[in-house]
Amino acid sequence: MPAYEYICKDCKKDFSVFLSMKEFETRPKIACPSCNGDNVEKKFTSFYVKTSKKS
Ligand SMILES: [Zn+2]
């Protein structure tokens, strides 16, 4: 599942939100987990894929 990185412009806290593509397309309202504000900005998208293998 993709994790969307956001940063809160109010308290400068960054956090990641897990959303499915479908959920993301509906432009959900993201609230800062720290201050509960919605003045957040998307940083980048990263995919959490476990590819590391112990050889
Ligand atoms: Zn905040």
mmCIF file of the protein (N, C-alpha, C, O) and its ligand, coordinates in Angstrom:
data_MODEL
# 
_entry.id   MODEL 
# 
loop_
_entity.id 
_entity.type 
_entity.pdbx_number_of_molecules 
1 polymer     1 
2 non-polymer 1 
# 
_entity_poly.entity_id                      1 
_entity_poly.type                           'polypeptide(L)' 
_entity_poly.nstd_linkage                   no 
_entity_poly.nstd_monomer                   no 
_entity_poly.pdbx_seq_one_letter_code       MPAYEYICKDCKKDFSVFLSMKEFETRPKIACPSCNGDNVEKKFTSFYVKTSKKS 
_entity_poly.pdbx_seq_one_letter_code_can   MPAYEYICKDCKKDFSVFLSMKEFETRPKIACPSCNGDNVEKKFTSFYVKTSKKS 
_entity_poly.pdbx_strand_id                 A 
# 
loop_
_entity_poly_seq.entity_id 
_entity_poly_seq.num 
_entity_poly_seq.mon_id 
_entity_poly_seq.hetero 
1 1  MET n 
1 2  PRO n 
1 3  ALA n 
1 4  TYR n 
1 5  GLU n 
1 6  TYR n 
1 7  ILE n 
1 8  CYS n 
1 9  LYS n 
1 10 ASP n 
1 11 CYS n 
1 12 LYS n 
1 13 LYS n 
1 14 ASP n 
1 15 PHE n 
1 16 SER n 
1 17 VAL n 
1 18 PHE n 
1 19 LEU n 
1 20 SER n 
1 21 MET n 
1 22 LYS n 
1 23 GLU n 
1 24 PHE n 
1 25 GLU n 
1 26 THR n 
1 27 ARG n 
1 28 PRO n 
1 29 LYS n 
1 30 ILE n 
1 31 ALA n 
1 32 CYS n 
1 33 PRO n 
1 34 SER n 
1 35 CYS n 
1 36 ASN n 
1 37 GLY n 
1 38 ASP n 
1 39 ASN n 
1 40 VAL n 
1 41 GLU n 
1 42 LYS n 
1 43 LYS n 
1 44 PHE n 
1 45 THR n 
1 46 SER n 
1 47 PHE n 
1 48 TYR n 
1 49 VAL n 
1 50 LYS n 
1 51 THR n 
1 52 SER n 
1 53 LYS n 
1 54 LYS n 
1 55 SER n 
# 
loop_
_struct_asym.id 
_struct_asym.entity_id 
A 1 
B 2 
# 
loop_
_chem_comp.id 
_chem_comp.type 
_chem_comp.mon_nstd_flag 
ALA 'L-peptide linking' y 
ARG 'L-peptide linking' y 
ASN 'L-peptide linking' y 
ASP 'L-peptide linking' y 
CYS 'L-peptide linking' y 
GLU 'L-peptide linking' y 
GLY 'peptide linking'   y 
ILE 'L-peptide linking' y 
LEU 'L-peptide linking' y 
LYS 'L-peptide linking' y 
MET 'L-peptide linking' y 
PHE 'L-peptide linking' y 
PRO 'L-peptide linking' y 
SER 'L-peptide linking' y 
THR 'L-peptide linking' y 
TYR 'L-peptide linking' y 
VAL 'L-peptide linking' y 
ZN  non-polymer         . 
# 
_pdbx_entity_nonpoly.entity_id   2 
_pdbx_entity_nonpoly.name        ? 
_pdbx_entity_nonpoly.comp_id     ZN 
# 
_pdbx_nonpoly_scheme.asym_id         B 
_pdbx_nonpoly_scheme.entity_id       2 
_pdbx_nonpoly_scheme.mon_id          ZN 
_pdbx_nonpoly_scheme.ndb_seq_num     1 
_pdbx_nonpoly_scheme.pdb_seq_num     101 
_pdbx_nonpoly_scheme.auth_seq_num    101 
_pdbx_nonpoly_scheme.pdb_mon_id      ZN 
_pdbx_nonpoly_scheme.auth_mon_id     ZN 
_pdbx_nonpoly_scheme.pdb_strand_id   A 
_pdbx_nonpoly_scheme.pdb_ins_code    . 
# 
loop_
_atom_site.group_PDB 
_atom_site.id 
_atom_site.type_symbol 
_atom_site.label_atom_id 
_atom_site.label_alt_id 
_atom_site.label_comp_id 
_atom_site.label_asym_id 
_atom_site.label_entity_id 
_atom_site.label_seq_id 
_atom_site.pdbx_PDB_ins_code 
_atom_site.Cartn_x 
_atom_site.Cartn_y 
_atom_site.Cartn_z 
_atom_site.occupancy 
_atom_site.B_iso_or_equiv 
_atom_site.pdbx_formal_charge 
_atom_site.auth_seq_id 
_atom_site.auth_comp_id 
_atom_site.auth_asym_id 
_atom_site.auth_atom_id 
_atom_site.pdbx_PDB_model_num 
ATOM   1   N  N  . MET A 1 1  ? 0.850   -1.196  0.000  1.00 0.00 ? 1   MET A N  1 
ATOM   2   C  CA . MET A 1 1  ? 0.000   0.000   0.000  1.00 0.00 ? 1   MET A CA 1 
ATOM   3   C  C  . MET A 1 1  ? 0.882   1.242   0.000  1.00 0.00 ? 1   MET A C  1 
ATOM   4   O  O  . MET A 1 1  ? 1.836   1.324   0.774  1.00 0.00 ? 1   MET A O  1 
ATOM   5   N  N  . PRO A 1 2  ? 0.581   2.186   -0.841 1.00 0.00 ? 2   PRO A N  1 
ATOM   6   C  CA . PRO A 1 2  ? 1.401   3.400   -0.887 1.00 0.00 ? 2   PRO A CA 1 
ATOM   7   C  C  . PRO A 1 2  ? 1.243   4.249   0.363  1.00 0.00 ? 2   PRO A C  1 
ATOM   8   O  O  . PRO A 1 2  ? 0.167   4.347   0.953  1.00 0.00 ? 2   PRO A O  1 
ATOM   9   N  N  . ALA A 1 3  ? 2.330   4.844   0.733  1.00 0.00 ? 3   ALA A N  1 
ATOM   10  C  CA . ALA A 1 3  ? 2.295   5.766   1.858  1.00 0.00 ? 3   ALA A CA 1 
ATOM   11  C  C  . ALA A 1 3  ? 2.517   7.167   1.309  1.00 0.00 ? 3   ALA A C  1 
ATOM   12  O  O  . ALA A 1 3  ? 3.451   7.413   0.546  1.00 0.00 ? 3   ALA A O  1 
ATOM   13  N  N  . TYR A 1 4  ? 1.670   8.047   1.699  1.00 0.00 ? 4   TYR A N  1 
ATOM   14  C  CA . TYR A 1 4  ? 1.781   9.426   1.237  1.00 0.00 ? 4   TYR A CA 1 
ATOM   15  C  C  . TYR A 1 4  ? 2.374   10.273  2.340  1.00 0.00 ? 4   TYR A C  1 
ATOM   16  O  O  . TYR A 1 4  ? 1.891   10.304  3.472  1.00 0.00 ? 4   TYR A O  1 
ATOM   17  N  N  . GLU A 1 5  ? 3.431   10.956  1.969  1.00 0.00 ? 5   GLU A N  1 
ATOM   18  C  CA . GLU A 1 5  ? 4.127   11.784  2.947  1.00 0.00 ? 5   GLU A CA 1 
ATOM   19  C  C  . GLU A 1 5  ? 3.542   13.185  2.939  1.00 0.00 ? 5   GLU A C  1 
ATOM   20  O  O  . GLU A 1 5  ? 3.412   13.817  1.890  1.00 0.00 ? 5   GLU A O  1 
ATOM   21  N  N  . TYR A 1 6  ? 3.203   13.642  4.090  1.00 0.00 ? 6   TYR A N  1 
ATOM   22  C  CA . TYR A 1 6  ? 2.667   14.989  4.236  1.00 0.00 ? 6   TYR A CA 1 
ATOM   23  C  C  . TYR A 1 6  ? 3.492   15.755  5.250  1.00 0.00 ? 6   TYR A C  1 
ATOM   24  O  O  . TYR A 1 6  ? 4.136   15.181  6.128  1.00 0.00 ? 6   TYR A O  1 
ATOM   25  N  N  . ILE A 1 7  ? 3.454   17.042  5.101  1.00 0.00 ? 7   ILE A N  1 
ATOM   26  C  CA . ILE A 1 7  ? 4.033   17.888  6.139  1.00 0.00 ? 7   ILE A CA 1 
ATOM   27  C  C  . ILE A 1 7  ? 2.994   18.907  6.549  1.00 0.00 ? 7   ILE A C  1 
ATOM   28  O  O  . ILE A 1 7  ? 2.293   19.479  5.715  1.00 0.00 ? 7   ILE A O  1 
ATOM   29  N  N  . CYS A 1 8  ? 2.911   19.120  7.829  1.00 0.00 ? 8   CYS A N  1 
ATOM   30  C  CA . CYS A 1 8  ? 1.963   20.092  8.353  1.00 0.00 ? 8   CYS A CA 1 
ATOM   31  C  C  . CYS A 1 8  ? 2.613   21.470  8.309  1.00 0.00 ? 8   CYS A C  1 
ATOM   32  O  O  . CYS A 1 8  ? 3.714   21.672  8.822  1.00 0.00 ? 8   CYS A O  1 
ATOM   33  N  N  . LYS A 1 9  ? 1.924   22.396  7.698  1.00 0.00 ? 9   LYS A N  1 
ATOM   34  C  CA . LYS A 1 9  ? 2.493   23.735  7.576  1.00 0.00 ? 9   LYS A CA 1 
ATOM   35  C  C  . LYS A 1 9  ? 2.354   24.518  8.868  1.00 0.00 ? 9   LYS A C  1 
ATOM   36  O  O  . LYS A 1 9  ? 3.007   25.545  9.051  1.00 0.00 ? 9   LYS A O  1 
ATOM   37  N  N  . ASP A 1 10 ? 1.525   24.047  9.740  1.00 0.00 ? 10  ASP A N  1 
ATOM   38  C  CA . ASP A 1 10 ? 1.338   24.748  11.016 1.00 0.00 ? 10  ASP A CA 1 
ATOM   39  C  C  . ASP A 1 10 ? 2.413   24.373  12.021 1.00 0.00 ? 10  ASP A C  1 
ATOM   40  O  O  . ASP A 1 10 ? 3.068   25.241  12.599 1.00 0.00 ? 10  ASP A O  1 
ATOM   41  N  N  . CYS A 1 11 ? 2.587   23.084  12.222 1.00 0.00 ? 11  CYS A N  1 
ATOM   42  C  CA . CYS A 1 11 ? 3.544   22.678  13.254 1.00 0.00 ? 11  CYS A CA 1 
ATOM   43  C  C  . CYS A 1 11 ? 4.800   22.046  12.653 1.00 0.00 ? 11  CYS A C  1 
ATOM   44  O  O  . CYS A 1 11 ? 5.674   21.580  13.384 1.00 0.00 ? 11  CYS A O  1 
ATOM   45  N  N  . LYS A 1 12 ? 4.889   22.032  11.325 1.00 0.00 ? 12  LYS A N  1 
ATOM   46  C  CA . LYS A 1 12 ? 6.076   21.546  10.617 1.00 0.00 ? 12  LYS A CA 1 
ATOM   47  C  C  . LYS A 1 12 ? 6.377   20.073  10.882 1.00 0.00 ? 12  LYS A C  1 
ATOM   48  O  O  . LYS A 1 12 ? 7.509   19.612  10.732 1.00 0.00 ? 12  LYS A O  1 
ATOM   49  N  N  . LYS A 1 13 ? 5.385   19.388  11.259 1.00 0.00 ? 13  LYS A N  1 
ATOM   50  C  CA . LYS A 1 13 ? 5.580   17.966  11.529 1.00 0.00 ? 13  LYS A CA 1 
ATOM   51  C  C  . LYS A 1 13 ? 5.259   17.171  10.268 1.00 0.00 ? 13  LYS A C  1 
ATOM   52  O  O  . LYS A 1 13 ? 4.237   17.390  9.617  1.00 0.00 ? 13  LYS A O  1 
ATOM   53  N  N  . ASP A 1 14 ? 6.142   16.260  9.946  1.00 0.00 ? 14  ASP A N  1 
ATOM   54  C  CA . ASP A 1 14 ? 5.823   15.425  8.791  1.00 0.00 ? 14  ASP A CA 1 
ATOM   55  C  C  . ASP A 1 14 ? 5.352   14.051  9.245  1.00 0.00 ? 14  ASP A C  1 
ATOM   56  O  O  . ASP A 1 14 ? 5.746   13.527  10.287 1.00 0.00 ? 14  ASP A O  1 
ATOM   57  N  N  . PHE A 1 15 ? 4.509   13.516  8.426  1.00 0.00 ? 15  PHE A N  1 
ATOM   58  C  CA . PHE A 1 15 ? 3.903   12.239  8.768  1.00 0.00 ? 15  PHE A CA 1 
ATOM   59  C  C  . PHE A 1 15 ? 3.501   11.549  7.483  1.00 0.00 ? 15  PHE A C  1 
ATOM   60  O  O  . PHE A 1 15 ? 3.422   12.166  6.420  1.00 0.00 ? 15  PHE A O  1 
ATOM   61  N  N  . SER A 1 16 ? 3.255   10.293  7.600  1.00 0.00 ? 16  SER A N  1 
ATOM   62  C  CA . SER A 1 16 ? 2.836   9.551   6.419  1.00 0.00 ? 16  SER A CA 1 
ATOM   63  C  C  . SER A 1 16 ? 1.462   8.945   6.644  1.00 0.00 ? 16  SER A C  1 
ATOM   64  O  O  . SER A 1 16 ? 1.089   8.553   7.750  1.00 0.00 ? 16  SER A O  1 
ATOM   65  N  N  . VAL A 1 17 ? 0.736   8.890   5.547  1.00 0.00 ? 17  VAL A N  1 
ATOM   66  C  CA . VAL A 1 17 ? -0.620  8.378   5.591  1.00 0.00 ? 17  VAL A CA 1 
ATOM   67  C  C  . VAL A 1 17 ? -0.717  7.224   4.610  1.00 0.00 ? 17  VAL A C  1 
ATOM   68  O  O  . VAL A 1 17 ? -0.285  7.330   3.462  1.00 0.00 ? 17  VAL A O  1 
ATOM   69  N  N  . PHE A 1 18 ? -1.270  6.157   5.056  1.00 0.00 ? 18  PHE A N  1 
ATOM   70  C  CA . PHE A 1 18 ? -1.465  5.019   4.170  1.00 0.00 ? 18  PHE A CA 1 
ATOM   71  C  C  . PHE A 1 18 ? -2.847  5.081   3.543  1.00 0.00 ? 18  PHE A C  1 
ATOM   72  O  O  . PHE A 1 18 ? -3.869  5.063   4.229  1.00 0.00 ? 18  PHE A O  1 
ATOM   73  N  N  . LEU A 1 19 ? -2.845  5.154   2.233  1.00 0.00 ? 19  LEU A N  1 
ATOM   74  C  CA . LEU A 1 19 ? -4.106  5.198   1.505  1.00 0.00 ? 19  LEU A CA 1 
ATOM   75  C  C  . LEU A 1 19 ? -3.987  4.314   0.276  1.00 0.00 ? 19  LEU A C  1 
ATOM   76  O  O  . LEU A 1 19 ? -2.918  4.204   -0.324 1.00 0.00 ? 19  LEU A O  1 
ATOM   77  N  N  . SER A 1 20 ? -5.063  3.706   -0.080 1.00 0.00 ? 20  SER A N  1 
ATOM   78  C  CA . SER A 1 20 ? -5.049  2.998   -1.350 1.00 0.00 ? 20  SER A CA 1 
ATOM   79  C  C  . SER A 1 20 ? -5.170  4.029   -2.470 1.00 0.00 ? 20  SER A C  1 
ATOM   80  O  O  . SER A 1 20 ? -5.597  5.161   -2.243 1.00 0.00 ? 20  SER A O  1 
ATOM   81  N  N  . MET A 1 21 ? -4.793  3.628   -3.668 1.00 0.00 ? 21  MET A N  1 
ATOM   82  C  CA . MET A 1 21 ? -4.896  4.540   -4.807 1.00 0.00 ? 21  MET A CA 1 
ATOM   83  C  C  . MET A 1 21 ? -6.313  5.077   -4.940 1.00 0.00 ? 21  MET A C  1 
ATOM   84  O  O  . MET A 1 21 ? -6.529  6.257   -5.217 1.00 0.00 ? 21  MET A O  1 
ATOM   85  N  N  . LYS A 1 22 ? -7.259  4.191   -4.736 1.00 0.00 ? 22  LYS A N  1 
ATOM   86  C  CA . LYS A 1 22 ? -8.654  4.574   -4.891 1.00 0.00 ? 22  LYS A CA 1 
ATOM   87  C  C  . LYS A 1 22 ? -9.049  5.621   -3.853 1.00 0.00 ? 22  LYS A C  1 
ATOM   88  O  O  . LYS A 1 22 ? -9.742  6.593   -4.154 1.00 0.00 ? 22  LYS A O  1 
ATOM   89  N  N  . GLU A 1 23 ? -8.597  5.399   -2.650 1.00 0.00 ? 23  GLU A N  1 
ATOM   90  C  CA . GLU A 1 23 ? -8.892  6.372   -1.594 1.00 0.00 ? 23  GLU A CA 1 
ATOM   91  C  C  . GLU A 1 23 ? -8.245  7.710   -1.900 1.00 0.00 ? 23  GLU A C  1 
ATOM   92  O  O  . GLU A 1 23 ? -8.835  8.772   -1.703 1.00 0.00 ? 23  GLU A O  1 
ATOM   93  N  N  . PHE A 1 24 ? -7.016  7.626   -2.386 1.00 0.00 ? 24  PHE A N  1 
ATOM   94  C  CA . PHE A 1 24 ? -6.281  8.858   -2.658 1.00 0.00 ? 24  PHE A CA 1 
ATOM   95  C  C  . PHE A 1 24 ? -6.946  9.673   -3.758 1.00 0.00 ? 24  PHE A C  1 
ATOM   96  O  O  . PHE A 1 24 ? -6.969  10.903  -3.711 1.00 0.00 ? 24  PHE A O  1 
ATOM   97  N  N  . GLU A 1 25 ? -7.483  8.975   -4.742 1.00 0.00 ? 25  GLU A N  1 
ATOM   98  C  CA . GLU A 1 25 ? -8.128  9.666   -5.863 1.00 0.00 ? 25  GLU A CA 1 
ATOM   99  C  C  . GLU A 1 25 ? -9.355  10.446  -5.432 1.00 0.00 ? 25  GLU A C  1 
ATOM   100 O  O  . GLU A 1 25 ? -9.769  11.385  -6.111 1.00 0.00 ? 25  GLU A O  1 
ATOM   101 N  N  . THR A 1 26 ? -9.920  10.071  -4.340 1.00 0.00 ? 26  THR A N  1 
ATOM   102 C  CA . THR A 1 26 ? -11.087 10.799  -3.849 1.00 0.00 ? 26  THR A CA 1 
ATOM   103 C  C  . THR A 1 26 ? -10.680 12.045  -3.061 1.00 0.00 ? 26  THR A C  1 
ATOM   104 O  O  . THR A 1 26 ? -11.518 12.741  -2.488 1.00 0.00 ? 26  THR A O  1 
ATOM   105 N  N  . ARG A 1 27 ? -9.375  12.306  -3.051 1.00 0.00 ? 27  ARG A N  1 
ATOM   106 C  CA . ARG A 1 27 ? -8.830  13.469  -2.341 1.00 0.00 ? 27  ARG A CA 1 
ATOM   107 C  C  . ARG A 1 27 ? -9.360  13.577  -0.919 1.00 0.00 ? 27  ARG A C  1 
ATOM   108 O  O  . ARG A 1 27 ? -10.099 14.504  -0.588 1.00 0.00 ? 27  ARG A O  1 
ATOM   109 N  N  . PRO A 1 28 ? -8.988  12.659  -0.120 1.00 0.00 ? 28  PRO A N  1 
ATOM   110 C  CA . PRO A 1 28 ? -9.465  12.679  1.265  1.00 0.00 ? 28  PRO A CA 1 
ATOM   111 C  C  . PRO A 1 28 ? -8.845  13.837  2.020  1.00 0.00 ? 28  PRO A C  1 
ATOM   112 O  O  . PRO A 1 28 ? -7.759  14.312  1.685  1.00 0.00 ? 28  PRO A O  1 
ATOM   113 N  N  . LYS A 1 29 ? -9.530  14.268  3.008  1.00 0.00 ? 29  LYS A N  1 
ATOM   114 C  CA . LYS A 1 29 ? -9.010  15.351  3.827  1.00 0.00 ? 29  LYS A CA 1 
ATOM   115 C  C  . LYS A 1 29 ? -8.038  14.761  4.838  1.00 0.00 ? 29  LYS A C  1 
ATOM   116 O  O  . LYS A 1 29 ? -8.393  13.908  5.651  1.00 0.00 ? 29  LYS A O  1 
ATOM   117 N  N  . ILE A 1 30 ? -6.824  15.233  4.763  1.00 0.00 ? 30  ILE A N  1 
ATOM   118 C  CA . ILE A 1 30 ? -5.800  14.718  5.652  1.00 0.00 ? 30  ILE A CA 1 
ATOM   119 C  C  . ILE A 1 30 ? -5.613  15.685  6.809  1.00 0.00 ? 30  ILE A C  1 
ATOM   120 O  O  . ILE A 1 30 ? -5.425  16.886  6.612  1.00 0.00 ? 30  ILE A O  1 
ATOM   121 N  N  . ALA A 1 31 ? -5.665  15.162  7.971  1.00 0.00 ? 31  ALA A N  1 
ATOM   122 C  CA . ALA A 1 31 ? -5.466  15.998  9.149  1.00 0.00 ? 31  ALA A CA 1 
ATOM   123 C  C  . ALA A 1 31 ? -4.133  15.652  9.795  1.00 0.00 ? 31  ALA A C  1 
ATOM   124 O  O  . ALA A 1 31 ? -3.725  14.492  9.844  1.00 0.00 ? 31  ALA A O  1 
ATOM   125 N  N  . CYS A 1 32 ? -3.480  16.667  10.277 1.00 0.00 ? 32  CYS A N  1 
ATOM   126 C  CA . CYS A 1 32 ? -2.215  16.481  10.967 1.00 0.00 ? 32  CYS A CA 1 
ATOM   127 C  C  . CYS A 1 32 ? -2.454  15.704  12.270 1.00 0.00 ? 32  CYS A C  1 
ATOM   128 O  O  . CYS A 1 32 ? -3.315  16.066  13.072 1.00 0.00 ? 32  CYS A O  1 
ATOM   129 N  N  . PRO A 1 33 ? -1.689  14.649  12.462 1.00 0.00 ? 33  PRO A N  1 
ATOM   130 C  CA . PRO A 1 33 ? -1.882  13.863  13.683 1.00 0.00 ? 33  PRO A CA 1 
ATOM   131 C  C  . PRO A 1 33 ? -1.385  14.585  14.925 1.00 0.00 ? 33  PRO A C  1 
ATOM   132 O  O  . PRO A 1 33 ? -1.717  14.216  16.051 1.00 0.00 ? 33  PRO A O  1 
ATOM   133 N  N  . SER A 1 34 ? -0.589  15.614  14.703 1.00 0.00 ? 34  SER A N  1 
ATOM   134 C  CA . SER A 1 34 ? -0.011  16.321  15.839 1.00 0.00 ? 34  SER A CA 1 
ATOM   135 C  C  . SER A 1 34 ? -0.916  17.435  16.347 1.00 0.00 ? 34  SER A C  1 
ATOM   136 O  O  . SER A 1 34 ? -1.212  17.521  17.539 1.00 0.00 ? 34  SER A O  1 
ATOM   137 N  N  . CYS A 1 35 ? -1.350  18.289  15.417 1.00 0.00 ? 35  CYS A N  1 
ATOM   138 C  CA . CYS A 1 35 ? -2.168  19.432  15.842 1.00 0.00 ? 35  CYS A CA 1 
ATOM   139 C  C  . CYS A 1 35 ? -3.605  19.309  15.349 1.00 0.00 ? 35  CYS A C  1 
ATOM   140 O  O  . CYS A 1 35 ? -4.459  20.140  15.657 1.00 0.00 ? 35  CYS A O  1 
ATOM   141 N  N  . ASN A 1 36 ? -3.853  18.249  14.574 1.00 0.00 ? 36  ASN A N  1 
ATOM   142 C  CA . ASN A 1 36 ? -5.194  17.972  14.073 1.00 0.00 ? 36  ASN A CA 1 
ATOM   143 C  C  . ASN A 1 36 ? -5.677  19.019  13.065 1.00 0.00 ? 36  ASN A C  1 
ATOM   144 O  O  . ASN A 1 36 ? -6.866  19.095  12.756 1.00 0.00 ? 36  ASN A O  1 
ATOM   145 N  N  . GLY A 1 37 ? -4.758  19.807  12.570 1.00 0.00 ? 37  GLY A N  1 
ATOM   146 C  CA . GLY A 1 37 ? -5.119  20.798  11.568 1.00 0.00 ? 37  GLY A CA 1 
ATOM   147 C  C  . GLY A 1 37 ? -5.092  20.182  10.176 1.00 0.00 ? 37  GLY A C  1 
ATOM   148 O  O  . GLY A 1 37 ? -4.537  19.101  9.974  1.00 0.00 ? 37  GLY A O  1 
ATOM   149 N  N  . ASP A 1 38 ? -5.688  20.869  9.236  1.00 0.00 ? 38  ASP A N  1 
ATOM   150 C  CA . ASP A 1 38 ? -5.692  20.336  7.873  1.00 0.00 ? 38  ASP A CA 1 
ATOM   151 C  C  . ASP A 1 38 ? -4.850  21.186  6.928  1.00 0.00 ? 38  ASP A C  1 
ATOM   152 O  O  . ASP A 1 38 ? -5.009  21.118  5.709  1.00 0.00 ? 38  ASP A O  1 
ATOM   153 N  N  . ASN A 1 39 ? -3.985  21.959  7.482  1.00 0.00 ? 39  ASN A N  1 
ATOM   154 C  CA . ASN A 1 39 ? -3.075  22.773  6.674  1.00 0.00 ? 39  ASN A CA 1 
ATOM   155 C  C  . ASN A 1 39 ? -1.828  21.948  6.343  1.00 0.00 ? 39  ASN A C  1 
ATOM   156 O  O  . ASN A 1 39 ? -0.711  22.278  6.744  1.00 0.00 ? 39  ASN A O  1 
ATOM   157 N  N  . VAL A 1 40 ? -2.058  20.886  5.611  1.00 0.00 ? 40  VAL A N  1 
ATOM   158 C  CA . VAL A 1 40 ? -0.977  19.956  5.325  1.00 0.00 ? 40  VAL A CA 1 
ATOM   159 C  C  . VAL A 1 40 ? -0.657  19.974  3.831  1.00 0.00 ? 40  VAL A C  1 
ATOM   160 O  O  . VAL A 1 40 ? -1.506  20.283  2.994  1.00 0.00 ? 40  VAL A O  1 
ATOM   161 N  N  . GLU A 1 41 ? 0.566   19.639  3.534  1.00 0.00 ? 41  GLU A N  1 
ATOM   162 C  CA . GLU A 1 41 ? 1.015   19.629  2.157  1.00 0.00 ? 41  GLU A CA 1 
ATOM   163 C  C  . GLU A 1 41 ? 1.651   18.285  1.850  1.00 0.00 ? 41  GLU A C  1 
ATOM   164 O  O  . GLU A 1 41 ? 2.387   17.724  2.661  1.00 0.00 ? 41  GLU A O  1 
ATOM   165 N  N  . LYS A 1 42 ? 1.355   17.790  0.680  1.00 0.00 ? 42  LYS A N  1 
ATOM   166 C  CA . LYS A 1 42 ? 1.901   16.499  0.296  1.00 0.00 ? 42  LYS A CA 1 
ATOM   167 C  C  . LYS A 1 42 ? 3.367   16.654  -0.096 1.00 0.00 ? 42  LYS A C  1 
ATOM   168 O  O  . LYS A 1 42 ? 3.722   17.564  -0.846 1.00 0.00 ? 42  LYS A O  1 
ATOM   169 N  N  . LYS A 1 43 ? 4.187   15.790  0.398  1.00 0.00 ? 43  LYS A N  1 
ATOM   170 C  CA . LYS A 1 43 ? 5.604   15.870  0.098  1.00 0.00 ? 43  LYS A CA 1 
ATOM   171 C  C  . LYS A 1 43 ? 5.955   14.997  -1.103 1.00 0.00 ? 43  LYS A C  1 
ATOM   172 O  O  . LYS A 1 43 ? 6.304   15.507  -2.168 1.00 0.00 ? 43  LYS A O  1 
ATOM   173 N  N  . PHE A 1 44 ? 5.865   13.743  -0.935 1.00 0.00 ? 44  PHE A N  1 
ATOM   174 C  CA . PHE A 1 44 ? 6.152   12.833  -2.035 1.00 0.00 ? 44  PHE A CA 1 
ATOM   175 C  C  . PHE A 1 44 ? 5.491   11.493  -1.736 1.00 0.00 ? 44  PHE A C  1 
ATOM   176 O  O  . PHE A 1 44 ? 4.991   11.247  -0.639 1.00 0.00 ? 44  PHE A O  1 
ATOM   177 N  N  . THR A 1 45 ? 5.509   10.679  -2.706 1.00 0.00 ? 45  THR A N  1 
ATOM   178 C  CA . THR A 1 45 ? 4.891   9.374   -2.531 1.00 0.00 ? 45  THR A CA 1 
ATOM   179 C  C  . THR A 1 45 ? 5.971   8.310   -2.474 1.00 0.00 ? 45  THR A C  1 
ATOM   180 O  O  . THR A 1 45 ? 6.873   8.259   -3.310 1.00 0.00 ? 45  THR A O  1 
ATOM   181 N  N  . SER A 1 46 ? 5.858   7.510   -1.520 1.00 0.00 ? 46  SER A N  1 
ATOM   182 C  CA . SER A 1 46 ? 6.787   6.395   -1.460 1.00 0.00 ? 46  SER A CA 1 
ATOM   183 C  C  . SER A 1 46 ? 6.006   5.102   -1.325 1.00 0.00 ? 46  SER A C  1 
ATOM   184 O  O  . SER A 1 46 ? 4.931   5.053   -0.727 1.00 0.00 ? 46  SER A O  1 
ATOM   185 N  N  . PHE A 1 47 ? 6.561   4.099   -1.878 1.00 0.00 ? 47  PHE A N  1 
ATOM   186 C  CA . PHE A 1 47 ? 5.892   2.823   -1.801 1.00 0.00 ? 47  PHE A CA 1 
ATOM   187 C  C  . PHE A 1 47 ? 6.635   1.920   -0.838 1.00 0.00 ? 47  PHE A C  1 
ATOM   188 O  O  . PHE A 1 47 ? 7.840   1.694   -0.951 1.00 0.00 ? 47  PHE A O  1 
ATOM   189 N  N  . TYR A 1 48 ? 5.897   1.433   0.076  1.00 0.00 ? 48  TYR A N  1 
ATOM   190 C  CA . TYR A 1 48 ? 6.500   0.525   1.028  1.00 0.00 ? 48  TYR A CA 1 
ATOM   191 C  C  . TYR A 1 48 ? 6.411   -0.885  0.477  1.00 0.00 ? 48  TYR A C  1 
ATOM   192 O  O  . TYR A 1 48 ? 5.404   -1.579  0.617  1.00 0.00 ? 48  TYR A O  1 
ATOM   193 N  N  . VAL A 1 49 ? 7.484   -1.270  -0.141 1.00 0.00 ? 49  VAL A N  1 
ATOM   194 C  CA . VAL A 1 49 ? 7.526   -2.607  -0.685 1.00 0.00 ? 49  VAL A CA 1 
ATOM   195 C  C  . VAL A 1 49 ? 8.706   -3.317  -0.044 1.00 0.00 ? 49  VAL A C  1 
ATOM   196 O  O  . VAL A 1 49 ? 9.838   -2.833  -0.043 1.00 0.00 ? 49  VAL A O  1 
ATOM   197 N  N  . LYS A 1 50 ? 8.409   -4.421  0.471  1.00 0.00 ? 50  LYS A N  1 
ATOM   198 C  CA . LYS A 1 50 ? 9.494   -5.166  1.116  1.00 0.00 ? 50  LYS A CA 1 
ATOM   199 C  C  . LYS A 1 50 ? 10.256  -5.949  0.054  1.00 0.00 ? 50  LYS A C  1 
ATOM   200 O  O  . LYS A 1 50 ? 9.807   -6.980  -0.448 1.00 0.00 ? 50  LYS A O  1 
ATOM   201 N  N  . THR A 1 51 ? 11.403  -5.422  -0.257 1.00 0.00 ? 51  THR A N  1 
ATOM   202 C  CA . THR A 1 51 ? 12.212  -6.096  -1.280 1.00 0.00 ? 51  THR A CA 1 
ATOM   203 C  C  . THR A 1 51 ? 13.515  -6.619  -0.692 1.00 0.00 ? 51  THR A C  1 
ATOM   204 O  O  . THR A 1 51 ? 14.266  -7.350  -1.338 1.00 0.00 ? 51  THR A O  1 
ATOM   205 N  N  . SER A 1 52 ? 13.756  -6.228  0.527  1.00 0.00 ? 52  SER A N  1 
ATOM   206 C  CA . SER A 1 52 ? 15.034  -6.638  1.101  1.00 0.00 ? 52  SER A CA 1 
ATOM   207 C  C  . SER A 1 52 ? 15.013  -8.124  1.444  1.00 0.00 ? 52  SER A C  1 
ATOM   208 O  O  . SER A 1 52 ? 14.085  -8.652  2.056  1.00 0.00 ? 52  SER A O  1 
ATOM   209 N  N  . LYS A 1 53 ? 16.052  -8.735  1.028  1.00 0.00 ? 53  LYS A N  1 
ATOM   210 C  CA . LYS A 1 53 ? 16.181  -10.167 1.308  1.00 0.00 ? 53  LYS A CA 1 
ATOM   211 C  C  . LYS A 1 53 ? 17.524  -10.419 1.979  1.00 0.00 ? 53  LYS A C  1 
ATOM   212 O  O  . LYS A 1 53 ? 18.544  -9.813  1.650  1.00 0.00 ? 53  LYS A O  1 
ATOM   213 N  N  . LYS A 1 54 ? 17.480  -11.290 2.880  1.00 0.00 ? 54  LYS A N  1 
ATOM   214 C  CA . LYS A 1 54 ? 18.741  -11.664 3.504  1.00 0.00 ? 54  LYS A CA 1 
ATOM   215 C  C  . LYS A 1 54 ? 19.383  -12.779 2.680  1.00 0.00 ? 54  LYS A C  1 
ATOM   216 O  O  . LYS A 1 54 ? 18.817  -13.855 2.487  1.00 0.00 ? 54  LYS A O  1 
ATOM   217 N  N  . SER A 1 55 ? 20.549  -12.482 2.222  1.00 0.00 ? 55  SER A N  1 
ATOM   218 C  CA . SER A 1 55 ? 21.203  -13.477 1.384  1.00 0.00 ? 55  SER A CA 1 
ATOM   219 C  C  . SER A 1 55 ? 22.100  -14.398 2.209  1.00 0.00 ? 55  SER A C  1 
ATOM   220 O  O  . SER A 1 55 ? 22.732  -15.300 1.659  1.00 0.00 ? 55  SER A O  1 
HETATM 221 ZN ZN . ZN  B 2 .  ? 0.229   20.077  12.628 1.00 0.00 2 101 ZN  A ZN 1 
# 
